[in-house]
Amino acid sequence: ELRALAIARSISDPRLEERVLLGIGQVQAEANRLDEALASHGRALTLARSVGDPLGETDALNGMGALLHRQGRHLDARSRFEEALHLAELGSDRFAESKALFGLARVEASQGLLEAALARVRASLALVEEVRADVASLDLRASFVASIRERHELEIDVLTQLHARHRAQGYDILAFEAGERARARSLLDGLAGARAGIRESVDPTLLDREASLGEQLNARAGRL
């Protein structure tokens, strides 16, 4: 990726440089090199702003929020996530909006603001369900499913903590129901992924034939 960064700079492509910096930041974050990852995201944010790339700006802010949260810098993390949320809402970027809401939910849960965290994570889940059909490739679908699993896990954890605080308010039942929804969704995603994998290996002409037959069957059914 350092080579890719050098190439992006050599051809004076700031958008490419910005995306490469975000990728480098992710690798650094996975290696627990959080300060370096923050610096990479910060440079990507500066580039995104300089070229007017709101998508890149939102990605950088969400990434910085996640890193700051890992460092326990909750106020700074909240600020980045709130800015990302505002930009995502302006750009109607539902997945980025969901990501910012999830980040805010994690921050609020860490601060003990459980009711607020629950509202945020549920809003985040609702948004990812809206964009589920837009995720086409298997690689993206795997990452997408993992992100949904994290949201479900946070919802259950927050509900469990709320039950510990308010034992007579039924949060244990809500946590159980959330767990059942998460298991059902995981099963459906697994089946969908398996079906998508099968379809990717099928001759496109056969898929076209399948679609054509489906349309004919629907037309005949409509005449019955």
C-alpha positions, 0 to 999 in steps of 0.5 A: 500500500505504500507503493500505491500511495507513492503512485497516487502522489506521483500522478497527482491523484488526491482522490486515489491518495485519499483512498489509499491512506484510508486503506493504510489506516485500516491496516494500522488499526488492525495491527493496533497502531492506533496513533499511526492509524489516526494520522493516516485517517487525518491525512485522508480527511484533509485530502477529502475536504480539499477535493470536495469528496463527502463520501471520503470525508464521511469514511475518514470521520467514521474511521477516526471516531472508531479509533478514538473510541478504542483509545477511550477518548469518548468526547473526541470520538462522539464529535467525529461520529456526529460530524460523519452522521451529519454529512451522511444525512446530507448525502443520503448515504444510508450505510455511512449514516448507519455506521455513524449511528453505530459508532455513537451507540458504542460511545454512549454505551461506554459512557453508561448512556444506555437508553440513548445507545439502544435508540442509536443502535436500533436506528443503525440496524433499521438503516442497514436493513434498508440497504441490504439489497444493494450489497451485491458481491460476495466479498462485500456481503461477508463484510456487511453481514459481519457489521450487522452481527456487531450491531445485534451484539451491541443491542443485546449487550445494552439490553442486558445492561438495562435489565441489570439496572431495571429488573422489573421493566422487561429488558430481559425479554427484549434481550431474548427477542433481540437474540432470536432476531439476530439468530434468524437473520444470521441463518437467512444471511447464510442461506442467501450467501450460499445461494449467491455463491452458487449463482455466481458460478452459473452460466449467465445465459442460464440465469437469463433463461431462469428470469425469462421463465419466471416472467412467463410463469408470473404472466400465466399466473396472472391470467388464471 
